[in-house]
Amino acid sequence: QVQLVESGGGLVQAGGSLRLSCAASGRIFSMFGMAWFRQAPEKEREFVAAVSRTGGTTFYADSMKGRFTISRDTAKNTVYLQMNNLRPEDTAVYYCAATSLLAATNRHQYDYWGQGTQVTVSS
């Protein structure tokens, strides 16, 4: 079992920045590929970014490339999502997820999920 707790969401103006954190506990953090997904009202949960077990490889959805950065700190058992130049369409609940795979971009490949943190971007 892995427990994931997100934090760092909030209200920000368009063009602003936020950094989300996801603290993991339970099994060995380095055994899991990690990712962020998001879900806006009445929309499906979509992939945002993923980082491999070692942190050496990252993946991004096209619309997030150049604006978002995913990273992980093994010593702190934490994964981060730095979000810059936020847009109103980035408004969603952001979820942290863990997979036993090296890395993945498909939400169905993730075994553990946090409760989510709300990000709201005003225009």
Phi and psi restraints in degrees (value plus and minus 20) as a CYANA .aco file:
   2 VAL   PHI    -149.8  -109.8
   2 VAL   PSI     111.6   151.6
   3 GLN   PHI    -125.1   -85.1
   3 GLN   PSI     113.4   153.4
   4 LEU   PHI    -144.2  -104.2
   4 LEU   PSI     111.4   151.4
   5 VAL   PHI    -150.1  -110.1
   5 VAL   PSI      96.3   136.3
   6 GLU   PHI    -109.7   -69.7
   6 GLU   PSI     134.6   174.6
   7 SER   PHI    -175.2  -135.2
   7 SER   PSI     147.0   187.0
   8 GLY   PHI      85.1   125.1
   8 GLY   PSI     -25.5    14.5
   9 GLY   PHI     -90.8   -50.8
   9 GLY   PSI     152.3   192.3
  10 GLY   PHI     143.6   183.6
  10 GLY   PSI    -186.0  -146.0
  11 LEU   PHI    -123.4   -83.4
  11 LEU   PSI     110.9   150.9
  12 VAL   PHI    -163.5  -123.5
  12 VAL   PSI     131.5   171.5
  13 GLN   PHI     -99.9   -59.9
  13 GLN   PSI     135.8   175.8
  14 ALA   PHI     -75.3   -35.3
  14 ALA   PSI     116.5   156.5
  15 GLY   PHI      72.0   112.0
  15 GLY   PSI     -30.6     9.4
  16 GLY   PHI    -103.6   -63.6
  16 GLY   PSI    -195.0  -155.0
  17 SER   PHI    -152.4  -112.4
  17 SER   PSI     133.4   173.4
  18 LEU   PHI    -164.4  -124.4
  18 LEU   PSI     132.0   172.0
  19 ARG   PHI    -142.4  -102.4
  19 ARG   PSI      99.7   139.7
  20 LEU   PHI    -112.4   -72.4
  20 LEU   PSI     126.2   166.2
  21 SER   PHI    -144.7  -104.7
  21 SER   PSI     129.6   169.6
  22 CYS   PHI    -156.1  -116.1
  22 CYS   PSI      91.2   131.2
  23 ALA   PHI    -112.9   -72.9
  23 ALA   PSI     108.9   148.9
  24 ALA   PHI    -128.8   -88.8
  24 ALA   PSI     123.6   163.6
  25 SER   PHI    -162.4  -122.4
  25 SER   PSI     142.6   182.6
  26 GLY   PHI      91.0   131.0
  26 GLY   PSI    -137.8   -97.8
  27 ARG   PHI     -95.0   -55.0
  27 ARG   PSI     151.1   191.1
  28 ILE   PHI     -81.3   -41.3
  28 ILE   PSI     100.8   140.8
  29 PHE   PHI     -77.7   -37.7
  29 PHE   PSI     -59.9   -19.9
  30 SER   PHI     -90.0   -50.0
  30 SER   PSI     -25.6    14.4
  31 MET   PHI    -102.3   -62.3
  31 MET   PSI     -28.0    12.0
  32 PHE   PHI    -139.8   -99.8
  32 PHE   PSI     116.9   156.9
  33 GLY   PHI     -96.2   -56.2
  33 GLY   PSI     126.1   166.1
  34 MET   PHI    -144.2  -104.2
  34 MET   PSI     134.5   174.5
  35 ALA   PHI    -174.9  -134.9
  35 ALA   PSI     144.0   184.0
  36 TRP   PHI    -137.0   -97.0
  36 TRP   PSI     116.3   156.3
  37 PHE   PHI    -144.2  -104.2
  37 PHE   PSI     147.4   187.4
  38 ARG   PHI    -163.9  -123.9
  38 ARG   PSI     137.1   177.1
  39 GLN   PHI    -162.8  -122.8
  39 GLN   PSI      98.1   138.1
  40 ALA   PHI    -110.9   -70.9
  40 ALA   PSI     140.0   180.0
  41 PRO   PHI     -74.3   -34.3
  41 PRO   PSI     112.3   152.3
  42 GLU   PHI      43.5    83.5
  42 GLU   PSI       0.6    40.6
  43 LYS   PHI    -144.7  -104.7
  43 LYS   PSI     138.6   178.6
  44 GLU   PHI     -94.0   -54.0
  44 GLU   PSI     136.5   176.5
  45 ARG   PHI     -88.5   -48.5
  45 ARG   PSI     111.0   151.0
  46 GLU   PHI    -142.7  -102.7
  46 GLU   PSI     132.1   172.1
  47 PHE   PHI     -90.4   -50.4
  47 PHE   PSI     119.3   159.3
  48 VAL   PHI    -133.6   -93.6
  48 VAL   PSI     -77.9   -37.9
  49 ALA   PHI    -181.4  -141.4
  49 ALA   PSI     134.3   174.3
  50 ALA   PHI    -160.4  -120.4
  50 ALA   PSI     133.7   173.7
  51 VAL   PHI    -154.5  -114.5
  51 VAL   PSI     120.2   160.2
  52 SER   PHI     -92.1   -52.1
  52 SER   PSI     151.5   191.5
  53 ARG   PHI     -74.1   -34.1
  53 ARG   PSI     -62.1   -22.1
  54 THR   PHI    -104.7   -64.7
  54 THR   PSI     -32.7     7.3
  55 GLY   PHI      64.4   104.4
  55 GLY   PSI     -19.5    20.5
  56 GLY   PHI    -100.9   -60.9
  56 GLY   PSI     -37.1     2.9
  57 THR   PHI    -149.1  -109.1
  57 THR   PSI     115.4   155.4
  58 THR   PHI    -147.9  -107.9
  58 THR   PSI     135.2   175.2
  59 PHE   PHI    -155.4  -115.4
  59 PHE   PSI     125.3   165.3
  60 TYR   PHI    -157.1  -117.1
  60 TYR   PSI     127.1   167.1
  61 ALA   PHI     -87.7   -47.7
  61 ALA   PSI     128.8   168.8
  62 ASP   PHI     -75.7   -35.7
  62 ASP   PSI     -60.9   -20.9
  63 SER   PHI     -92.3   -52.3
  63 SER   PSI     -31.8     8.2
  64 MET   PHI    -121.5   -81.5
  64 MET   PSI     -34.1     5.9
  65 LYS   PHI     -80.2   -40.2
  65 LYS   PSI     112.8   152.8
  66 GLY   PHI      65.8   105.8
  66 GLY   PSI     -34.4     5.6
  67 ARG   PHI    -131.6   -91.6
  67 ARG   PSI     -57.6   -17.6
  68 PHE   PHI    -129.1   -89.1
  68 PHE   PSI     127.5   167.5
  69 THR   PHI    -155.4  -115.4
  69 THR   PSI     105.0   145.0
  70 ILE   PHI    -121.4   -81.4
  70 ILE   PSI     122.2   162.2
  71 SER   PHI    -171.8  -131.8
  71 SER   PSI     145.1   185.1
  72 ARG   PHI    -159.4  -119.4
  72 ARG   PSI     127.4   167.4
  73 ASP   PHI    -141.2  -101.2
  73 ASP   PSI      83.1   123.1
  74 THR   PHI     -84.4   -44.4
  74 THR   PSI     -55.7   -15.7
  75 ALA   PHI     -83.2   -43.2
  75 ALA   PSI     -49.2    -9.2
  76 LYS   PHI    -124.0   -84.0
  76 LYS   PSI     -18.9    21.1
  77 ASN   PHI      32.5    72.5
  77 ASN   PSI      24.3    64.3
  78 THR   PHI    -155.0  -115.0
  78 THR   PSI     121.9   161.9
  79 VAL   PHI    -137.1   -97.1
  79 VAL   PSI     124.1   164.1
  80 TYR   PHI    -141.2  -101.2
  80 TYR   PSI     135.6   175.6
  81 LEU   PHI    -153.9  -113.9
  81 LEU   PSI      86.5   126.5
  82 GLN   PHI    -107.3   -67.3
  82 GLN   PSI     102.6   142.6
  83 MET   PHI    -138.7   -98.7
  83 MET   PSI      98.3   138.3
  84 ASN   PHI    -136.4   -96.4
  84 ASN   PSI     141.4   181.4
  85 ASN   PHI      29.8    69.8
  85 ASN   PSI      30.7    70.7
  86 LEU   PHI     -86.7   -46.7
  86 LEU   PSI     128.3   168.3
  87 ARG   PHI    -141.2  -101.2
  87 ARG   PSI     136.0   176.0
  88 PRO   PHI     -75.3   -35.3
  88 PRO   PSI     -52.8   -12.8
  89 GLU   PHI     -92.6   -52.6
  89 GLU   PSI     -25.6    14.4
  90 ASP   PHI    -103.2   -63.2
  90 ASP   PSI     -25.1    14.9
  91 THR   PHI     -81.9   -41.9
  91 THR   PSI     104.5   144.5
  92 ALA   PHI    -198.3  -158.3
  92 ALA   PSI     152.0   192.0
  93 VAL   PHI    -109.6   -69.6
  93 VAL   PSI     108.1   148.1
  94 TYR   PHI    -122.6   -82.6
  94 TYR   PSI     109.9   149.9
  95 TYR   PHI    -136.6   -96.6
  95 TYR   PSI     119.6   159.6
  96 CYS   PHI    -115.1   -75.1
  96 CYS   PSI     124.1   164.1
  97 ALA   PHI    -163.7  -123.7
  97 ALA   PSI     134.5   174.5
  98 ALA   PHI    -148.1  -108.1
  98 ALA   PSI     119.9   159.9
  99 THR   PHI    -147.5  -107.5
  99 THR   PSI     128.7   168.7
 100 SER   PHI     -98.0   -58.0
 100 SER   PSI     -29.5    10.5
 101 LEU   PHI     -95.1   -55.1
 101 LEU   PSI     145.4   185.4
 102 LEU   PHI     -79.1   -39.1
 102 LEU   PSI     -64.0   -24.0
 103 ALA   PHI    -188.6  -148.6
 103 ALA   PSI     137.7   177.7
 104 ALA   PHI    -180.2  -140.2
 104 ALA   PSI     135.9   175.9
 105 THR   PHI    -137.2   -97.2
 105 THR   PSI     -25.8    14.2
 106 ASN   PHI    -114.2   -74.2
 106 ASN   PSI     106.4   146.4
 107 ARG   PHI     -82.7   -42.7
 107 ARG   PSI     -44.9    -4.9
 108 HIS   PHI     -93.0   -53.0
 108 HIS   PSI     -30.7     9.3
 109 GLN   PHI    -113.2   -73.2
 109 GLN   PSI     -16.2    23.8
 110 TYR   PHI    -123.3   -83.3
 110 TYR   PSI     115.5   155.5
 111 ASP   PHI    -117.7   -77.7
 111 ASP   PSI     -48.4    -8.4
 112 TYR   PHI    -150.1  -110.1
 112 TYR   PSI     122.6   162.6
 113 TRP   PHI    -155.4  -115.4
 113 TRP   PSI     126.7   166.7
 114 GLY   PHI    -104.2   -64.2
 114 GLY   PSI    -197.8  -157.8
 115 GLN   PHI    -106.0   -66.0
 115 GLN   PSI     -33.0     7.0
 116 GLY   PHI      75.8   115.8
 116 GLY   PSI     134.2   174.2
 117 THR   PHI    -156.6  -116.6
 117 THR   PSI     114.8   154.8
 118 GLN   PHI    -100.8   -60.8
 118 GLN   PSI     111.7   151.7
 119 VAL   PHI    -139.8   -99.8
 119 VAL   PSI     104.9   144.9
 120 THR   PHI    -144.8  -104.8
 120 THR   PSI     105.1   145.1
 121 VAL   PHI    -133.9   -93.9
 121 VAL   PSI      98.7   138.7
 122 SER   PHI    -112.9   -72.9
 122 SER   PSI     128.6   168.6
